[in-house]
């Protein structure tokens, strides 16, 4: 097994006193994750590790698969990320994934998690957005055709669905608004094409709104309430999931890969009201809340029943996430300053 404590033996912390404590918790595996990683042969490579979720996913993987290599690949343009990963025993390779020769030079690896992509500022340079979200996946899928590949995707590949529905399911055809979302369909199609051509096992990890204390829909709403700013409820409902649970499910997808690759919706099971979230944070902060707009009858919502069948419910419930976020923000701890822009209904970010 692993010498690292497992989540099953730990109570929920009352609060996180520091970013280091938060990241240690996010990097703690469950017994189910350790078991599933033990079922896999070979090492793990994470492409595009430098984003909000990648560093803790890499640490989580290292703790869940002791004795095997975890290789983190990115441009490493943000200071300190590479050094922090290496301090936890994770190997690193600097690589520009738009460089075909650089991808060709990457060593083979039995298991690959693909996390690269471009979202914010996408409409400012749509050709670059399509290159990152469709061309790079084609290069990666071809080079690593002999690997298992879990490719991060998004709920944005779906059209809006009625908020009274159970959410879009994996059998629903992608038909989203906006160039960014359509480039994400392109990403999926490239992984599907090469998976079909080479019988590459994989999963298309359609994730909706992972939550950390430093970013995410909960932090976006909570910060507005804390600062006395109005909360727009036009995009009135979302699905959210604790980042640790999302990362664990991404890694467990390696053991649940299909041939050819297939999509899997991943988020929390609740259809969560933005108005209700604002009111909950107002109660936590003992502050008034100002609501603007009126809820639209549709939203980007997913049915996560298949993920729950495979992995069970996410470990951290929504109520616990709200308490943690409220405590973090009330102590004015660090934020990434990267709002999700969940309010957008035109697909422009």
Secondary structure, 3 states (H helix, E strand, C coil): CCCCCCHHHCCCCCCCCCHHHHHHHHCCCCHHHHHHHHCCCCCEEEECCCCCCHHHHHHHHHHHCCCCCEEEEECCCCCCHHHHHHHCCCEEEECCCCCHHHHHCCCCCCEEEECCCCCCCHHHHHHHHHHHHHHHHHHHHHHCCCCEEEEEEEHHHCCCEECCCCCECCCCCCCCCCHHHHHHHHHHHHHHHHHHHHCCCEEEEEECCEECCCCCHHHHHHHHHHHCCCEECCCCEECCEEHHHHHHHHHHHHHHCECCCEEEEECCCCCEEHHHHHHHHHHHHCCCCCEECCCCCEECCECCHHHHHHHCCCCCCHHHHHHHHHHHHHCCCCCCCCCCCCCCCCCCC
